Amino acid sequence: MVYRAAIIGCGKIGSEFADDPRIKDIYTHAGAYVHCPDTELVAVCDSEPEKSERCKNRWNILHNFTDYRKMLSEIEPDIVSICTPDRTHFDIIRTILMTSNVKAIFAEKPLAMTVNEAEKLVDLAEQHGVLIAVNYSRRYAKKFNELKNYLYSDAFGDIRTVNGYYTKGTFHNGTHWFDLARLLIGEFLRVKGFDNLKEKSDDPTYDAYIEFKTGTNAYLHACDTTKFSIFEMDILGSKGRVYIKESGHIIEIYRVAESPYYSGYNSLYLVDTFTDVMRDNLLHAVEDIVQCLQTGRKPRCSGFDGVAAIKIAHAICSSVDSENFVELEH
């Protein structure tokens, strides 16, 4: 079966990154649907007519809309991607769940802007038998899933501490980091947030101290997005180090060995580097959704995972307001 796909939101992640000469892989929802043999991109929608028309022509499809409700009614797609601004996600996804026969929704992060809204969407999806997948993109990279096993192997030893850097909003990009930490380290126990940047934003970028249920701790540093973009995670174990850099495109593996400089001392040495880790992740995400529809299994990044990331972001924001630790409920 070939699943008919539609996209709401024709901006960068929906379509326009495909025209960036520096991006060599499949980095858009449109490109993923076009290149997946089990999907056909049949319609796109954007509230800006020029964007909608440009996207239709770029991918050589027949239908484009400025009203997503009209698109859902006339096209009746099997899969719908949500690539609109963060604060629109809840209303659009709720409308899809309540008014259409869509089989799967592929949502850009965050799933919603509050825990209550995100949980409502997951509950609605379960009631209507609709699959929800969230684009916390690193979950769809094979190397990150292999990395989790390595981090809990004897070769890495005990995970001692984690350090990270990010930009552009506790909900917008912070939830990417939280989701990756949940995947690799485990569930969060409690958090404490700090407003060091003092950003004037609807989604400020907060620093956070994190304690995991495993006993590991982490510190996430907020950086000024007007200066540069960054997304890193540095995991130190008793026998090595995993350094995730360049937004996850590169992973470096270090091992403990005797220091060549000082007798009786050990140091960390680079032993392996993985590049192109994120290559074609959106294509892999669409392939994962197709497999879920065919087999009934859960997606690699489910609606539940989307809710969990939002709970962490909300807890950090609440901690900033209260100036106290906030525990995570599971």
N, C-alpha and C positions, 0 to 999 in steps of 0.2 A: 504493500500500500504506500502511495505517495501522499504525504500530509500537506494540506494547503495552508500556507503561512501568510500572516499579515503583520505589519509593523506600525505602531503608533509612536510617532516621533522620528523625524528624518534628519536629526542633527548629527553630531560627530559619531557617537557610538551606534546610532541607527544606520547611517550610510556614509557620512562625509569623510571619516577616517580613511576610507578606501581610496580617496584622491590625494592623500598625503604621500609624496614621493619617498619619504623616509620610512614609511611603514610597508614592509615587504610581505607580510603574511595576512591571513584573514582576520580582520580586526573589527568587523562590523556585523550587526545582526543580518543586514541585507546580504552581505557577502557569504555569511554562514549558510543561510537558507538556499542561496543560489548554488553553492558548491556541494551541499549535502545531497546525495542521490535520492534520499528518501523524503525530501521536502521540495515544494515549489512555492516560490514567493509570488503571490497572486495580487496583493494590494498593499499600498502604503498610505499613511495618513499623517498630516501635520497641519496645525492650525494656521501656519503661514503658507499661502497658496504656492508661492515661488519654491519653497523647500519641497513641498509635496510633489510638484511637477518635476523639479530637478531630479528628485529621487526616482520617480517613475521612469524618466528617460535614462537615467544612469544605469538602471538594472533591466531596462527593456521589458517592462511589464505593462499590462493593459490598464490597470485601475489605480487611480489615486484619489484621495479624499481630503477634505479639511474638517470633516465631522466624523469622529470615530464611531459614533452610534449608527450613522448611515452606512458606514463601511461594514460594520458587523452585521447589520440587517441584510444588506444587498449581497455581500460576498460569502458570509457564513464560513469563515476560516476554521481550521482545526487547531492551529497554534497561533497565538498572538504575542508579539514582543512589545513590552512597555519601555520606551526609550525617551520618556518625557521628563521634565524637571521633577526633582525629588518630591516636592509637596503636592504634586498632582497624582502620584501613584495610587493612593488610597481610593480616591473617587473613581478613577478610571477602572481599576481592577475590580472594585465592588460592582460597578455598572456592568462590566463584562460577565461577572459571575452570576448576576441576577437577571440578565436580559438576553443571553446568547447560549448557543450550544457548543461553545469552544471546549476542546478536549484538554488543552494545556496552555498555561500562561508562563512566559519567560520574562521575568521582571528585572529591570536594572535595579541596583541597590540605591537606597534602602527600600525595603518592601513598603514601608510607610514611615511616618515621622513620629508616631507614638506607639508604645507597646500595645495599648488597647486596640488601635486601628489595625496593627499587624495581626494580632490574634483574631480579630473579627474576620479578616480576609482568609486566614488559614481555616477557620471554622466553616466559613461559607464555602470554600473550595471543597472541603470534605463532604459537606452536605450535598453539593451538586456533582460530586465525583470528578472534579477538575484537578489536574496536576498543576502544582505551582513549583517552578524552579527559579532560583535567584542567581543573578550573575555576580557572585563572589568568585571571580574568574580563576583564581589560583586553584580552587578545588577541582577544576577540570583539566589541570596539567598532571600528567602521569608522574612526573618527577616529584611533585609535592606529596602525592599519595605514597610514593615509595619512601620519601623522607621521613614520614611519621614512623614507619617501621624501624628505620635506621636509628632514630632518636631514642627509641626504647629498646635498642639492642645492647648487648654487652660491649660491642665495639665503641659505642659512644659513652657508655657509663651513665652515671646519674646526671640528669639535667639540673644544673645548679642555679642559673639565672638567665634572664632574657632582657634584651635591650632593643628599643625600636625608635624609629623616627617616621613622621608623616606630616602631611600638609592637607589643607582644604577641607576642614570640617570634621567634627567628631562623628556626625552621622554619615556624611557623604563619603569620606575616605577612611575615617577612623574605623567604621564597621568592617571595612576590608581587612584591616589589621586584626581586629577582634576575631573575625571569622577564621583567619589563618592561624591565629594563636589557639583557638578552640580545636582546630583540626590537628595541629602539631603537638600542642602541649597538654590540652585537656580543658575541662570546664573551669570557669572562673569562680572563685569563692567570694571575694570581696574586692572593692576598688576604692581609691581615693583620687579625686580629680583636683587639678590646680589650673587656675586661669592666669597663666604666666604671660600670654601674648596680649591679653586685653583687646581682643578683636571686637569690632562693632559689626556683628553679623547675626543673622537668624540661626546660623549653625557654626558657632565659634569652635576653634580648634584647641582642645584642652590637653594639657599634660595629664598623665595618669600613672599612679602606682597600683600594681595589680598583684593579688595573691591568688594562686590557683589551688584547686582541691588537692593536687598532687603534692603540695608543699613548696613548689617553685614560686619565685616572685619575678616580677618584671617591672621595668619602667619605660613608659612610652613618652617620647619627647615630641611636643608640638613645635612645628617650624613655620616660619612666615612664608606663605605661598606667593607673596608678591616678590620675593627674592629668588626662589627656586622651588621646584617640586622634588619631593623625596618620599620614598617608601622603602624602609629597611627593617629587617629583623635579624638580630644577632643572638644566637643560642649557644651558651657555654655549658659544656658537660665536663665530667671528671676526667674524660679521656680524649676530649676533642671539642671542636667548635663547628657550627654551621652558620655561615654568614649569607643571608639572603639580601641581595642588593639590586640596584637598577630596577626597582618596582617588581622584583621577582624574576626578571629575565635572566639573571645570573645567580647561581648558587655556588659558593665556595665551601669545600670541606677541609678542615684542619685536623691534624692528629697531634697528640702529645709525643714528644721525642726529647732525647738528651740535647741540651744546649751546646752548640759548637763554640760558644764564647766563654762559658763559665762551668767549671767542674762541679758536679753535684746538683745542677739545676736542670729543670725541664722547661721546654718552651712549646708553643703551638706552631706547627708548620703546615703550609698549604700542600695538600696531596692530590686534590682533584678539583676541577672547575667544570661546571655544567653551564652551557650557554643555550640560548634559544629555548629556555624552559617554558616560556609562555606562548610559543609559536602556535598559531591556529586554535587558540583556546576557545574562541566563540564557535568555531566549527565543531570542536569536541563537545561543547555544551549542547549544541543542537543535536548532535549524534546521540548524546546521553538522553535527551528528552525523547527522541524517537524510540530508543531502546526501552525506556520506561513505559511509553505508550504500548509497545508491542508485548512487553513481558509483565507489566504491572508492578515492577520494583520501584523503589523510591529514587529520586534524582540524587546526584552527588551533592548538590546544594539545594535543600528542600525549603519549603515555607517555614518549617520548624527552625532551620538554621538561620533563616532570615529574621525570625522573631528573636532568636537568641542573641544575635548581633545587636539588634535594636535595644534589647533589655540592658546590655552592657553599656551602650552609649547613653541610655537614659539614666542608668545608675551613676555614671561618671558626671553627668550634668547635675544630677541631684546632689552628689557629693560636693561639687563646687559651691552650690547654693547653701548647703548645710555646714560645710567645712568639716564634715565627718566621714568616716568610712561608710560605705553602703554595701550590704550583703546582697548577693544574687540569689534569687529564688529559682529553683529548678523543679 
